[in-house]
Amino acid sequence: MSTNNIRTTASVGYLEPEVEGESFKYTLLDTLQISEELTRLASPLSYGSTDAITFQPCSKPEEVSQDRFQAIFDGHAGHETVDYALEALPAVIKYALSKLLANGSQAEPVAISQMLIDAVRSFDESIAQALYDLFPDVDTLLKLSDDDVQSIINDSDRGGNVSAVVLRCMRGTTALISLFDAASNNLWVASLGDCQAVIGTKDANRWKTTLLSSNHNGADHAEAERVQQEHPEETEAILNDRVLGAIAVTRALGDHEFKMHKVYTDRVFLNSVPGFRTHTTVQDFIKRNYTPPYVSNVADVHHLVLEVSQEHYLIMCSDGLTDLCRTSHDGQLDVLALANMWFGLLDTVPVGENKALHLLRQALGGDDEDAVSKLLTVEFSSRWMDDTTILVQRLACT
């Protein structure tokens, strides 16, 4: 690639110069090179009626995408919880659904909604219970020395089963799960965290969009108020739009340092190897942990009955997409405004091409080759943008 194409920029994605005059190098790509590089980095795939991508342009191994999709699980602080959720939660939901529908019975939609809430909550509680089985009570844990705790939990040389239990508690993931019954045209979407789901219904060549998820983070007024009401005497339950001043999401799987007694963080999690990325931040928010839990594991579930005569598309995405093309009102995320743009774009995608990849390209800058090139090729060792996963599914009603 010609050195004539090397450019510099003062900022891109998360990156801002630490000193005045600092800049970051990137490579200006042409249209064909952008398409090739975007396809390589986003790994687009199609299965059945669904197009999907997951995207993280930073090549550093430890910065690999923590998004997962069979549903969408957007991990944070490490990959252990998101990998476990991807592996185990679908089977938990399938089992709960099969019990509900045993003997050929037809469950009411409200019962399926409650099943999703219960399955997600019980799955998260099982992550915590595995740690409580190791350290059943606070008093016993306080009597153990750091060496005692470390010898129990840091067992990577002995198979790593205990370490896995600890790390699943310490790490976290959001969850966005859809369930579609084509026989009855019922759709359910369960959300925990700040991934987003919108459905577009096309009627007379116009899209009607409906939001099917909630924005579970501290910047959302309703969520911040809910957390504050649950801890009325604690003025720092939400601090700087973050739970205890530390984590953005207000609902998630894992993240049990925000759900357990502070002793478990101080004596177990801070003795874990590997541990938290920054101990300083953890030790800061421990002081605010008085009446856990602060992060909820209760999903919001939206239910719709779809019209047979209309065309329906479901778009599900991690917050990486909304960060790239954020439209806001009074500082609040306006997902429906974004959805109107996304569904309008679907009409322009050639038949047979991956719709999720087209949404990603538009979010990165569309036809602005310079803007897209910056995000694809900036020369920096750590990530400069969030993981981005997009699913676009055509819902075939019968």
Disulfide bonds with the S-S distance in Angstrom:
none
